[in-house]
Amino acid sequence: MRDLRSVLRVGVFSLGALVACLPIVTPRANPVPPREVPYPTSMAALGDSITQAFDSLGYRGILQAEPQYSWATGYANARLVDSQYLRLLAVDPKIKGHERNYSVTGAKVSGLGAQVAQAVRQRAGYAVILIGANDVCTRTIAGMTPVATFARVFSSDLATLVKGLPKGAHIFVSSIPNLFQLWSIFHTNATAEARWALGICQSMLAASDTSADRAFVLKREEAFNSVLGSTCRHYATCRWDDLAVFHNSFTTAELNTLDYYHPNLLGQNRLAAITWAHSWWSSSK
């Protein structure tokens, strides 16, 4: 097992939205009614530790990825995590066994290109993306990815994905969960603060951060979400979640109590439900 300090540092999960924050991306109606989009026969998941379901079994004291319980392509048990893949499988068995999870724990947007290449080689009929948490959740505020860099890389990678996937393929892009909300619900929990002090998301969660520091980090995250939404809207085959994940208020019961950071099984299932509700086939199940 890797050193606890380094393991806990990678990946990120945050909860709901800060009520006082107004979204940068204006919600819009979905471009195509779900009934007009055929069900895919293959699927690819791209992203970071959230999509790897890292530490979703944290109650066992295990620090590792559990992709079988991923919100995106999880396959273990629909009663625990009814993933997007299992929801698609329930309405069309042709997708069975054709799901792939290319996400990488700790990945930033700079690592998305390699995952895109894998999805293109797979010729996936459906690709889901949740990326950017690690670009804002860093050791220091100065270490966050610049907005211009994030925009350039994501725009290029999404264009490559759209062009490389087969005709008729569709893409779903999730917003980044709200890091400030994570801090808000746990910062008075002494155990959570002690775990965070090991090196978890110090840009937002460090005890030494000021209110101004946290506001600055939140603004950077809002900017990243704006990039994700506006870039996705350039393509008729890309669907954005309209900040649903960012604005959703997860509960403390949906985070594991090992790192107070990643979603447990309840959290993964909640994320699956939220993203599915904004997917291409939300009326299917």
Backbone as a ProteinNet text record, in pm:
[ID]
protein_1_A
[PRIMARY]
MRDLRSVLRVGVFSLGALVACLPIVTPRANPVPPREVPYPTSMAALGDSITQAFDSLGYRGILQAEPQYSWATGYANARLVDSQYLRLLAVDPKIKGHERNYSVTGAKVSGLGAQVAQAVRQRAGYAVILIGANDVCTRTIAGMTPVATFARVFSSDLATLVKGLPKGAHIFVSSIPNLFQLWSIFHTNATAEARWALGICQSMLAASDTSADRAFVLKREEAFNSVLGSTCRHYATCRWDDLAVFHNSFTTAELNTLDYYHPNLLGQNRLAAITWAHSWWSSSK
[TERTIARY]
84.9	0	87.9	45.9	124.4	114.8	208.5	210.7	78.9	21.6	-108.8	-112.1	-3.4	0.5	-13.6	57.1	52	-76.9	-129.8	-254	-370.8	-378.7	-490.7	-484.3	-363.8	-348.1	-410.1	-417.3	-464	-614.8	-670.3	-813.6	-884.7	-1014.3	-1091.3	-1237.4	-1311.2	-1456	-1508.7	-1603	-1664.5	-1814.7	-1883.5	-2026.4	-2097	-2224.6	-2320.1	-2270.3	-2357.2	-2321.1	-2326.7	-2249.8	-2258.9	-2380.4	-2480.1	-2606.8	-2588.7	-2493.3	-2476.9	-2412	-2360.3	-2288.8	-2383.2	-2373.5	-2450.7	-2370.1	-2432.5	-2358.1	-2305.7	-2190.5	-2133.5	-2199.4	-2225.4	-2285.1	-2435.6	-2503	-2648.2	-2711.6	-2800.9	-2865.7	-2940.6	-2943.4	-3013.6	-3092.6	-3186.3	-3262.9	-3174.3	-3194.7	-3117.9	-3152.4	-3053.7	-3074.4	-3159.2	-3158.6	-3231.5	-3311.8	-3441.8	-3520.2	-3460.2	-3458.4	-3395.8	-3444.5	-3572.8	-3626.8	-3565.9	-3502.6	-3445.4	-3302.4	-3244.9	-3106	-3101.8	-3048.1	-3040.2	-2953.3	-2981.8	-2897.8	-2762.8	-2655.9	-2522.6	-2497.9	-2410.1	-2373.7	-2234.4	-2173	-2044.1	-2029.9	-1942.7	-1931.2	-1790.6	-1744.4	-1612.1	-1625.6	-1554.8	-1555.6	-1417.5	-1412.6	-1287.9	-1291.1	-1176.4	-1174.7	-1066.7	-1099.5	-1001	-1050.9	-1011.2	-1043.5	-1192.7	-1267.7	-1411.7	-1469	-1429.7	-1480	-1417	-1302.3	-1243.5	-1308.8	-1400	-1463.8	-1358.1	-1256.2	-1147.8	-1200	-1162.7	-1196.5	-1346.4	-1424.3	-1568.5	-1600.4	-1505	-1519.9	-1434	-1421.9	-1336	-1370.5	-1495.9	-1534.8	-1458.9	-1398.7	-1317.5	-1170.4	-1141.2	-1003.8	-914.7	-976.5	-901.9	-883.6	-759.9	-730.2	-694.9	-795.6	-770.2	-891.3	-870.6	-979.3	-1073.1	-1201.8	-1303.3	-1393	-1338.5	-1413.6	-1542.4	-1554.7	-1679.2	-1797.9	-1768.6	-1874.5	-1877.1	-1817.9	-1814.2	-1953.5	-1979.3	-2104.2	-2123.6	-2013.9	-2019.7	-2035	-1935	-1932.9	-1934.5	-1974.4	-1981.9	-2071.5	-2035.6	-2107.5	-2138.8	-2096.4	-2102.3	-2244.1	-2319.9	-2448.8	-2532.9	-2639.5	-2724.4	-2793.7	-2809.5	-2873.2	-2780.1	-2650.7	-2553.2	-2520.1	-2481.5	-2452	-2516.4	-2625.7	-2696.3	-2633.7	-2520.4	-2439.3	-2509.6	-2453.9	-2507.9	-2501.9	-2393.6	-2381.7	-2492.6	-2519.9	-2622.3	-2761.5	-2782.4	-2911.1	-2929.6	-2821.4	-2828.9	-2848.1	-2778.5	-2791.3	-2934.6	-3001.7	-3138.1	-3237.3	-3205.3	-3297	-3251.1	-3122.8	-3072.6	-2950.9	-2967.7	-2858.7	-2741.1	-2751.5	-2642.7	-2513.7	-2525.4	-2406.2	-2331.4	-2388.2	-2330.4	-2185.2	-2096.8	-1956.1	-1875.1	-1936.3	-1866.4	-1842	-1832.9	-1802.1	-1654.5	-1590.7	-1449.5	-1431.9	-1349.5	-1321.5	-1174.5	-1149	-1012	-966.5	-1049.2	-1012.2	-889.7	-818.3	-694.3	-696.5	-673.8	-669.2	-561.5	-599.1	-505.7	-494.4	-567.3	-554.8	-600	-525.7	-565.1	-607	-650.7	-692.6	-576.8	-454.2	-337.8	-326.9	-392.3	-388.5	-509.2	-600.5	-722.2	-695.9	-597.4	-570.1	-542.2	-467.1	-435.9	-561.8	-652.4	-778.2	-866.9	-866.9	-942	-894.4	-763.3	-707.2	-756.6	-769.5	-819.1	-965.8	-1045.1	-1186.4	-1204.4	-1119.4	-1125.5	-1087.5	-982.8	-942.8	-1052.9	-1122.5	-1233.3	-1350.3	-1360.5	-1474.5	-1602.3	-1591	-1703	-1821.6	-1939.6	-2060.5	-2110	-2052.3	-2090.8	-1971.2	-1939.1	-1827.5	-1873.4	-1836	-1868.2	-1738.1	-1740.7	-1620.4	-1650.8	-1566.7	-1569	-1423.3	-1378.6	-1237.1	-1225.2	-1118.3	-1090.4	-1075.2	-1122.6	-1113.3	-968.2	-880.1	-739.7	-665.6	-726.2	-666.2	-690.2	-795.9	-824.6	-783.8	-784.1	-753.1	-606.9	-520.6	-376.3	-311	-180.3	-109.8	-111	-104.7	-103.9	-197.6	-241.9	-328.2	-254.4	-126.5	-46.8	-31.3	-50.6	-33	-152.6	-262.1	-380.4	-352.6	-415.6	-399.7	-456.4	-383.7	-437.7	-562.2	-655.8	-780.8	-753.1	-663	-632.8	-576.2	-492.4	-436.1	-545.1	-629.8	-740	-828.3	-862.4	-949.6	-885.3	-757.3	-688.5	-682.6	-646.4	-630.9	-765.7	-864.7	-994.6	-1058.7	-1048.6	-1104.9	-1042.2	-910.8	-841.3	-879.8	-885.2	-915.9	-1059.7	-1151.7	-1291.1	-1309.8	-1241.7	-1249.2	-1196.6	-1088.8	-1032.2	-1129.6	-1195.7	-1291.4	-1410.8	-1466.3	-1582	-1546.6	-1429.4	-1387	-1353.1	-1297.1	-1248.5	-1351	-1457.7	-1559.9	-1642.1	-1700.5	-1777.8	-1901.5	-1952.6	-2072.4	-2186.9	-2260.2	-2372.1	-2335.7	-2207.7	-2165.1	-2204.5	-2223	-2260.2	-2167.4	-2162.4	-2071.6	-2150.3	-2113.3	-2171.5	-2057.9	-2071.3	-1970.3	-2033.3	-1973.1	-2020.3	-1945.2	-2013	-1945.3	-1862.7	-1770.3	-1685.4	-1762.8	-1763.9	-1833.1	-1773.4	-1853.9	-1815.6	-1723.4	-1600.2	-1500.7	-1531.1	-1586.2	-1616.5	-1721.1	-1816.9	-1920	-1860.8	-1761.8	-1692.4	-1631.2	-1561.8	-1502.4	-1611.3	-1720.8	-1826.7	-1888.1	-1908.3	-1978.5	-1886.4	-1755.7	-1664.8	-1559.4	-1550	-1436.9	-1443.1	-1560.2	-1569.3	-1550.9	-1526.3	-1502.8	-1352.8	-1312	-1169.4	-1100.4	-1169.4	-1109.5	-1088.9	-1187.5	-1175.7	-1059.2	-1047.8	-938.7	-802.6	-796	-669.5	-632.2	-729.3	-702.4	-662.7	-733.5	-699.9	-557.8	-516.6	-384	-270.9	-303.1	-202.1	-159.2	-236.9	-201.3	-314.5	-437.5	-553.6	-600	-596.2	-656.4	-628	-501	-464.1	-500.7	-521.9	-564.5	-696.6	-784.4	-913.7	-926.1	-867.6	-896.3	-792.9	-684.7	-582.5	-640	-609.2	-659.5	-609.8	-496.6	-438.1	-499.6	-581.7	-644.7	-739.3	-741.6	-833.4	-962.5	-1060.8	-1186.5	-1161.6	-1071.1	-1036.9	-970.2	-885.8	-821.3	-926	-1021.3	-1122.2	-1211.2	-1241.2	-1322.2	-1248.4	-1117.9	-1036.4	-1034.9	-1020.6	-1019	-1154.9	-1260.3	-1394.9	-1416.8	-1366.9	-1378.9	-1305.4	-1190.9	-1116.7	-1198	-1260.2	-1342.5	-1462.1	-1524.3	-1635.7	-1590	-1469.4	-1416.3	-1394.5	-1342.7	-1324.2	-1458.3	-1559.3	-1691.6	-1748.5	-1722.3	-1767.5	-1703.1	-1574.1	-1503.1	-1563.8	-1588.1	-1645.5	-1779.7	-1865.5	-1997.7	-1995.5	-1921.3	-1920	-1853.9	-1752.6	-1685.7	-1777.1	-1844.5	-1936.9	-2048.4	-2097.9	-2210.8	-2176.3	-2048.7	-2010.4	-2050.1	-2077.6	-2101.4	-2241.8	-2311	-2447.2	-2451.8	-2339.5	-2336	-2283.6	-2264.2	-2214	-2321.2	-2345.5	-2444	-2375.9	-2404.3	-2348.7	-2452	-2406.7	-2501.3	-2562.3	-2533.2	-2588.4	-2561.4	-2441.8	-2395.3	-2471.4	-2536.7	-2614.3	-2526.5	-2409.7	-2321	-2264.4	-2225.9	-2172.5	-2275.3	-2400	-2503.7	-2567.6	-2539.4	-2603	-2542.4	-2625.9	-2580.3	-2576.5	-2459.3	-2442.2	-2443.4	-2469.8	-2471.9	-2342.8	-2319.1	-2200.1	-2203.5	-2321.6	-2334.6	-2286.2	-2265.9	-2226.5	-2076.4	-2002.5	-1856.6	-1800	-1689.1	-1630.1	-1566.7	-1553.2	-1498.1	-1352.8	-1287	-1144.5	-1063.7	-1108.4	-1038.1	-1128.2	-1258.1	-1352.5	-1337	-1333.3	-1289	-1355.5	-1353.2	-1411.9	-1550.7	-1636.1	-1769.3	-1763.1	-1846.5	-1861.3	-1963.4	-2014.3	-2110.4	-2236.2	-2284.3	-2400.9	-2371.6	-2251.5	-2213.1	-2200.6	-2141.8	-2131.7	-2271.3	-2359.6	-2495	-2567.5	-2544.2	-2605.4	-2552.3	-2423	-2362.9	-2417.2	-2437.8	-2495.6	-2635.7	-2715.1	-2851.9	-2854.7	-2769	-2764.8	-2723.9	-2617.2	-2568.8	-2666.5	-2726.1	-2823.2	-2942.5	-2985.3	-3099.3	-3073.6	-2945	-2909.9	-2844.9	-2857.7	-2795.3	-2886.6	-2841.6	-2917.5	-3043	-3046	-3156.6	-3224.7	-3233.2	-3281.3	-3424.5	-3502.5	-3641.7	-3654.9	-3541.2	-3548.4	-3568.7	-3520.1	-3527.6	-3527.5
-119.9	0	124.2	221.7	343.5	422.1	512.2	598.2	673.2	674.5	735.6	879.7	951	1093.3	1112.8	1031.9	1048.2	995.1	888.5	831.5	925.4	983.5	1070.8	1200.2	1235.2	1362	1359.7	1240.6	1233.4	1226.9	1276	1271	1373.1	1392.1	1482.6	1454.5	1478.3	1478.6	1587.7	1661.9	1764.7	1753.3	1829.8	1817.1	1940.6	1925.7	2030.5	2168.2	2265.3	2402	2494.7	2596.2	2704.2	2787.6	2793.6	2855.9	2999.2	3068.3	3209.8	3234	3127.8	3146.8	3137	3230.3	3224	3151.6	3067.3	2993.4	3084.3	3048.8	3121.9	3078	2945.7	2892.9	2897.5	2963.2	2973.5	2843.3	2784.3	2659	2675.6	2569.1	2572.4	2444.3	2445.2	2324	2224.5	2094.5	1994.4	2000.9	1988.2	2011.6	1907	1783.2	1676.6	1597.7	1576.4	1495.3	1355.9	1296.7	1166.5	1058.7	1061	954	952.7	1060.6	1067.4	1015.7	982.2	936.9	787.1	709.9	563.8	528.8	415	369.7	324.3	354.4	313.4	164.9	106.9	-33.4	-45.7	68.2	69.1	202.3	203.4	321.9	335.5	460	488	596.7	580.4	679.8	742.9	876	951.1	1041.3	1054	1141.4	1106.6	1123	1106	1008.1	1029.1	933.6	923.5	1027.5	1020	908.8	906	807.1	670.5	667.2	539.5	484.3	561.1	522.4	495	579.2	562.8	574.5	477.9	479	472.2	421.6	409.6	305.8	217.4	119.3	160.5	288.5	340.7	292.3	249.9	199.3	72.2	9.6	-108.7	-73.4	54	96.3	70.2	59.5	28.5	155.2	184.9	300.7	252.6	237.2	192.4	222.5	216	237.6	117.2	145	40.3	69.1	60	101	23.1	-92.1	-168.1	-95.2	7.1	86.5	229.8	253.2	387.3	434.5	562.5	624.1	609.9	597.8	596.7	455.6	372.7	238.9	126.8	156.7	53.6	-60.8	-181.5	-299.9	-399.9	-372.8	-473.6	-503.2	-399	-420.2	-294	-301.2	-184.2	-138.7	-227.9	-188.7	-102.2	-112	-28.8	96.6	78	190	160.6	229.1	211	305.9	264	348.4	380.8	475.5	504.2	379.3	303.9	180.6	81.9	59.7	-36.6	12.2	141.1	195.7	173.8	189.1	161.9	13.4	-68.7	-213.7	-258.9	-193.9	-230.8	-206	-111.4	-81.1	-138.8	-177.9	-237.9	-325.1	-457	-549.3	-550.3	-482.5	-484.6	-422.5	-339.8	-274.4	-365.2	-478	-565.1	-601.7	-574.5	-608.9	-514.7	-406.4	-314.2	-178.5	-179.4	-56.5	-57.5	58.2	70.7	196.2	184	297	334.4	444.6	489.4	598.4	632.5	737.7	696.9	797.3	774.1	854.2	786.7	854.6	963.3	1083.3	1195.2	1271.5	1230.1	1294.1	1439.7	1522.8	1660.8	1668	1785.9	1799.4	1768.4	1787.6	1757.6	1609	1524.7	1381.5	1330.4	1419.8	1377.3	1324.4	1381.2	1341	1192.4	1135.2	992.4	908.8	953.6	882	894.5	1012.4	1033.3	937.1	921.8	831.8	688.8	645.3	510.8	495.8	597.5	592.4	589.7	664	666.1	529	469.4	335.1	232.4	250.3	160.2	179	295.1	334	334.3	396.7	401.8	476.1	426.6	492.4	598.8	599.8	697.2	719.6	845.5	879	978.7	955.4	1048.5	1105.3	1232.5	1300.8	1374.8	1352.8	1433.3	1461.6	1581.5	1617.7	1761.1	1791.5	1928.3	1947.8	1851.3	1868.2	1880.7	1800.9	1805.9	1927.1	1997.2	2120.4	2237.1	2226	2330.9	2287	2158	2104.7	2063.2	2156.7	2136.8	2163.7	2144.4	2166.6	2313	2399.9	2543.6	2614	2732	2809.8	2844.2	2874.4	2909.2	2791.2	2670.1	2551	2514.3	2588.1	2556.5	2579.7	2501.7	2517.3	2652.2	2727.7	2853.2	2827.3	2918.4	2900.9	2888.9	2971	2966.4	2830.5	2772.6	2640.8	2535.2	2541.5	2446.4	2453.2	2574.1	2592.1	2539.4	2569.1	2524.8	2372.2	2309.5	2163.9	2093.8	2137.8	2070.7	2088.8	2209	2234.4	2143.1	2129.2	2043.5	1897.3	1851.4	1710.9	1676.6	1767.6	1740.1	1736.9	1825.7	1825.3	1693.2	1643.7	1516.2	1402	1406.1	1301.7	1303.2	1420.6	1432.4	1381.6	1421.4	1380.6	1232.3	1178.8	1041.4	934.2	968.1	868.1	838.2	721	685.4	772.9	777.2	854.5	805.4	899.3	863.6	853.2	868.2	861.7	990.1	979.9	1094.6	1107.2	1230.1	1262.1	1332	1303.3	1372	1432.4	1559.5	1627.3	1672.7	1629.7	1668.2	1790.8	1871.4	1980.8	1924.7	2005.5	1966.8	1991.5	1896.2	1918.2	2035.9	2094.5	2217.7	2191.9	2236.1	2216.3	2298.3	2416.1	2499.7	2433.8	2366.3	2298.6	2184.9	2116.8	2012	2070.7	2181.3	2247.7	2292.2	2344.1	2399.7	2296.6	2175.4	2077.1	1999.4	2004.2	1923.7	2003	2134.6	2205.6	2215.5	2185.4	2183.2	2041.7	1947.2	1808.4	1789.1	1766.5	1758.7	1643.8	1532.4	1417.8	1448.7	1511.9	1549.5	1645.5	1743.7	1840.4	1773.7	1675.8	1604.3	1524.1	1463.5	1386.8	1480.5	1591.4	1688.3	1741.3	1754.7	1809.9	1720.9	1597.2	1506.9	1551.2	1643.2	1693.7	1692.8	1681.2	1674.6	1814.1	1843.2	1964.2	2089.4	2115.7	2226.5	2363	2371.5	2499	2546.4	2451.5	2485.3	2442.8	2330.9	2270.7	2296.9	2363.6	2391.1	2478.5	2444.2	2521.6	2666	2686.8	2821.6	2909.9	2852.9	2932.6	3035.7	3153.4	3257.9	3251.1	3328.1	3334.9	3384.4	3479.2	3531.2	3423.5	3342.4	3232.7	3136.8	3097.7	3001.5	3060.1	3188.7	3254.1	3255.1	3275.6	3277.5	3139.6	3036.2	2899.3	2863.6	2902.9	2875.6	2944.1	3067.5	3138.4	3063.5	3005.2	2929	2805.7	2741.6	2625.8	2666.9	2777.4	2826.9	2854.6	2907.9	2935.4	2805.4	2703.4	2574	2517.1	2526.4	2476.5	2553	2682.5	2762.5	2714.1	2681.3	2627.9	2495.6	2407.3	2276.5	2291.7	2377.6	2396.1	2462	2570.6	2643.3	2561.9	2484	2401	2289.5	2223.9	2116.2	2166.8	2287.3	2340	2370.6	2365.3	2385.6	2266.8	2153.3	2030.6	1976.5	1943.9	1891.3	1755.7	1683.6	1550.2	1550.1	1668.4	1678.5	1737.6	1674.9	1723.3	1760.8	1881.2	1936.7	1919.8	1901.7	1877.8	2004.7	2120.2	2247.7	2272.8	2234	2256.9	2174.6	2067.9	1986.4	1927.3	1875.3	1816.4	1925.9	2037.3	2148.1	2198.7	2205.9	2262.3	2161.1	2034.5	1935.7	1936	1927.8	1923.5	1779.5	1720.5	1587.7	1597.4	1485.8	1483.5	1423.6	1444.3	1387.3	1234.5	1176.5	1030.8	972.8	1058.8	1011.1	1022.6	1062.5	1068.2	962.3	901.4	801.9	871.1	797.4	853.2	812.2	778.4	749.7	871.4	936.2	1056.5	1180.7	1163.5	1275.5	1355.9	1281.8	1342	1280	1147.4	1076.6	1022	1006.6	951.9	803.6	763.1	620.9	563.7	445.2	384.7	469.6	525.7	613.4	735.5	788.8	905.6	874.4	759.8	719	698.4	639	616.4	748.8	843	975.7	1044.3	1034.3	1095.6	1032.8	901.5	832.6	885.8	904.2	952.3	1095.1	1180.1	1320	1330.5	1261.1	1271	1206.3	1095.4	1029.1	1119.6	1193.3	1282.8	1391.1	1414.8	1516.3	1453.6	1323	1253.3	1253.7	1188.3	1180.6	1095.8	1008.4	911.2	920.2	1037.5	1052.1	1004.7	1000.1	956.4	804.5	735.7	591.5	512.6	567.9	492.8	587.6
0	0	0	-79.8	-85.1	44.1	64.2	181.1	193.1	313.2	334.7	290	317.1	281	131.2	51.1	-95	-152.1	-93.1	-145	-123.7	-2.9	25.9	-51.8	-99.9	-169.9	-308.4	-372.2	-508.5	-512.2	-623	-643.8	-557.1	-584.3	-501.3	-518.7	-412.4	-424.9	-335.4	-384	-303.5	-316.2	-237.5	-227.4	-277.6	-318	-348.1	-381.2	-375.5	-412	-293.7	-298.5	-200.5	-239	-151.2	-185.9	-231.7	-174.1	-207.2	-341.5	-405.1	-531.5	-649.6	-741.9	-864.7	-970.1	-1052.6	-1153.7	-1263.3	-1315.2	-1427.4	-1557.9	-1567.6	-1689.4	-1676.6	-1767.7	-1763.8	-1808.2	-1726	-1765.5	-1896.4	-1974.1	-2101.8	-2116.8	-2208	-2234.8	-2307.8	-2281.7	-2352.8	-2501.4	-2589.3	-2731.7	-2803	-2753.8	-2822.1	-2719.4	-2743	-2649.7	-2637.7	-2517.3	-2497.2	-2592.7	-2629.9	-2713.3	-2853.6	-2895.7	-3029	-3034.1	-2921.2	-2916.2	-2891.4	-2985.4	-2967.6	-2847.4	-2786.7	-2676.1	-2728.9	-2657.7	-2702.7	-2675.2	-2753.7	-2731.2	-2669.9	-2639.8	-2570.6	-2498.4	-2396.1	-2311.6	-2257.1	-2244.1	-2187.6	-2081.9	-1970.7	-1862.9	-1852	-1847.4	-1839.5	-1716.5	-1649.1	-1532.5	-1432.5	-1304.1	-1196.9	-1091.7	-967.4	-861.3	-832.4	-861.3	-841.9	-928.6	-1055.2	-1149.3	-1126.5	-1059.5	-1019.4	-892.7	-834	-707.5	-601.2	-600.3	-504.2	-361.2	-279.2	-137.3	-111.2	-206.6	-184.2	-78	-50.5	57.4	176.6	198.8	304	442.6	461.3	592.2	628.7	529.9	554.7	583.4	578.7	600.2	480.6	361.7	239.9	157.1	119.3	35.6	-104.3	-189.1	-325.6	-412.4	-542.5	-637.3	-634.8	-649.8	-656.2	-777.3	-900.1	-1018.9	-1043	-980.5	-995.7	-933.3	-851.2	-789	-842.2	-956.3	-1014.4	-1056.4	-1035.6	-1080.7	-1230.7	-1303.5	-1449.7	-1506.4	-1483.8	-1545.3	-1441.7	-1318.8	-1216	-1258.7	-1219.5	-1265.3	-1154.2	-1030.8	-925	-875.8	-845.4	-780.8	-792.6	-871	-893.3	-765.2	-667.8	-541.9	-458.2	-483.8	-413	-492.2	-617.5	-707.3	-842.3	-869.5	-996.3	-1098.5	-1152.2	-1239.5	-1370.6	-1444.3	-1576.9	-1664.6	-1655.2	-1733.8	-1700	-1572.2	-1533.5	-1573.1	-1572.4	-1617.2	-1767.4	-1842	-1985.4	-2012.3	-1936.9	-1951.1	-1925.2	-1831.5	-1796	-1909.5	-1998.1	-2108	-2241.3	-2250.6	-2374.7	-2343.6	-2348.8	-2311.7	-2409	-2521.3	-2618.9	-2564.8	-2463.4	-2408.2	-2310.6	-2275.7	-2173.2	-2204.4	-2107.4	-2121	-2207.1	-2254	-2343.5	-2277.3	-2144.6	-2071	-2032.2	-2039.4	-2002.8	-1917.9	-1815.9	-1727.9	-1743.1	-1813.2	-1840	-1743.3	-1646.4	-1551.6	-1471.5	-1421.3	-1348.4	-1218.3	-1107.8	-978.7	-980.2	-941.6	-939	-1068.9	-1172	-1303.4	-1301.3	-1373.2	-1401.1	-1547.3	-1591.3	-1730.1	-1825	-1779.3	-1863.3	-1897	-1818.4	-1845.5	-1921.4	-1956.1	-2023.7	-2163.7	-2231.9	-2369.5	-2384.6	-2291.4	-2298.3	-2281.9	-2197.3	-2178.8	-2302.5	-2362.4	-2486.4	-2594.8	-2604.9	-2706.1	-2685.4	-2561	-2533.3	-2572.5	-2543.5	-2580.2	-2731.5	-2801.6	-2947.8	-3003.7	-2947.5	-2993.7	-2966.9	-2857.2	-2824.6	-2920.4	-2982.4	-3065.1	-2981.2	-2866.3	-2773	-2832.4	-2804.6	-2850.8	-2755.1	-2635.9	-2534	-2443.5	-2416.5	-2328.4	-2223.7	-2099	-1990.5	-1935	-1897.9	-1849.6	-1720	-1619.7	-1497.4	-1464.6	-1497.5	-1482.6	-1429.8	-1360.8	-1318.5	-1169.6	-1089.5	-944.7	-899.6	-958.5	-918.3	-973	-1066.8	-1118.1	-1022.9	-943.4	-844.7	-705	-680.6	-548.2	-544.8	-503.6	-509.4	-373.8	-366	-239.3	-198.5	-298.1	-271.5	-367.6	-330.5	-419.5	-548	-535.7	-654	-748.5	-698.3	-780.4	-865.4	-852.2	-932.6	-1080.9	-1165.1	-1309.4	-1354.7	-1435.8	-1488.4	-1574	-1570.7	-1645.7	-1795.4	-1847.1	-1990.5	-2030.5	-1946.5	-1974.7	-1971.8	-1870.7	-1859	-1983.4	-2026.3	-2141.9	-2269.9	-2288.2	-2409.8	-2417.6	-2307.6	-2307.8	-2322	-2245.5	-2252.8	-2389.8	-2445.1	-2577.8	-2682.8	-2678.2	-2774.3	-2757.3	-2632	-2606.4	-2641	-2612	-2645.9	-2797.6	-2868.3	-3014.4	-3070.2	-3012.4	-3056.3	-3029.4	-2915.3	-2880.4	-2975.5	-2999.1	-3089.6	-3228.8	-3276.7	-3410.2	-3417.5	-3310.7	-3313.9	-3286.9	-3212.9	-3184.6	-3310.2	-3317.9	-3437.1	-3454.8	-3574.7	-3604.9	-3517	-3459.3	-3373.3	-3226.6	-3193.4	-3053.4	-2980.5	-2849.7	-2768.7	-2648	-2594.5	-2484.2	-2373.6	-2249.7	-2135.2	-2052.4	-2016	-1935	-1803.8	-1693.9	-1560.6	-1510.5	-1431.4	-1362.1	-1247.2	-1197.2	-1084.9	-955.7	-862.8	-735.3	-658.5	-572.2	-503.9	-385.2	-396.4	-291	-165.7	-184.4	-68.3	19.9	-42.1	35.2	118	61.9	137.2	264	247.9	364.3	462.2	409.4	493.8	587.1	539.3	621.9	715.3	689.5	769.9	848.2	828.2	887.5	1040.5	1097.8	1243.6	1299.1	1210.6	1251.3	1271.8	1394.2	1426.4	1353.5	1339	1269.6	1122.3	1061.7	920.9	900.8	986.2	973.6	990.5	1077.9	1098.6	973.9	910.5	788.3	674.3	662.6	558.2	576.3	700.4	729	679.6	643.8	587.8	448.2	389.2	256.9	157.8	205.4	116	76.6	-51.1	-107.3	-24.6	-2.8	83.3	25.9	-103	-162.3	-102.1	-67.7	-9.6	136.6	173.8	302.8	412	379.4	481.1	592.1	715.5	829.8	826	761.8	755.8	647.2	559.7	454.2	514.2	456.5	500.5	419.9	460.8	385.9	244.1	230.5	97.9	12.7	76	4	-51.6	31.7	-11	-120.4	-108.6	-211.8	-345.7	-340.9	-462	-527.6	-446.9	-499.6	-558.3	-491.8	-543	-676.9	-689.9	-817.9	-929.1	-896.4	-996.5	-1039.2	-942.9	-976.5	-1062.6	-1029.9	-1110.9	-1253.7	-1268	-1401.6	-1479.2	-1412.1	-1477.8	-1522.7	-1437	-1474.2	-1592.5	-1597	-1710.6	-1840.3	-1832.3	-1948.9	-1992.7	-1898.6	-1932.3	-2003.3	-1948.3	-2006.5	-2143.4	-2155.1	-2282.4	-2392.7	-2358.5	-2459.1	-2505.9	-2412.4	-2448.8	-2539.3	-2512.3	-2589.5	-2734.7	-2769.2	-2909	-2996.1	-2933.7	-3009.3	-2985.3	-3094	-3083.7	-3015.4	-3015.5	-2956	-2812.8	-2755.7	-2617.9	-2527.8	-2416.6	-2320.2	-2189.2	-2143.2	-2019.2	-1908.2	-1784.2	-1675.2	-1617.5	-1677.6	-1632.2	-1483.5	-1439.2	-1302.9	-1197.9	-1240.7	-1146.4	-1037.2	-1073.2	-973.2	-882.3	-939.2	-859.8	-759.6	-800.9	-715.6	-621.1	-639.3	-553.2	-413.3	-312.2	-173.7	-124	-127.7	-71.7	81.1	145.3	290.7	345	473.4	534.6	531.4	522.9	518.5	386	285.6	153.2	127.9	231	224.4	318	278.4	366.4	487.4	595.4	718.3	738.9	627.4	633.1	589.9	480.9	437.1	433.5	459.2	458	328.6	220.8	95.6	-26.1	-33.8	-147.2	-112.5	-213.4	-187.9	-153.6	-59.7	-32.8	-130.6	-105	-197.2	-211.8	-100.7	-108.3	-194.8	-180.7	-258.5	-406.6	-439.1	-579.2	-639.1	-562.9	-613.2	-634.4	-544.4	-559.2	-683.6	-706.4	-823.7	-952.3	-950.3	-1066.6	-1096.2	-992.4	-1011.2	-1064	-1009.9	-1053.3	-1199.7	-1236.2	-1374.4	-1471.5	-1429.6	-1518.1	-1545.9	-1446.4	-1462.6	-1566.5	-1600	-1699.3	-1823.2	-1834.7	-1947.1	-2069.4	-2173.5	-2297.6	-2284.5	-2186.8	-2176.3	-2041	-1984.9	-1848	-1828.9	-1934.4	-1919.6	-1929.5	-1951.5	-1973.3	-1845.1	-1732	-1606.9	-1489.1
[MASK]
+++++++++++++++++++++++++++++++++++++++++++++++++++++++++++++++++++++++++++++++++++++++++++++++++++++++++++++++++++++++++++++++++++++++++++++++++++++++++++++++++++++++++++++++++++++++++++++++++++++++++++++++++++++++++++++++++++++++++++++++++++++++++++++++++++++++++++++++++++++++++++++

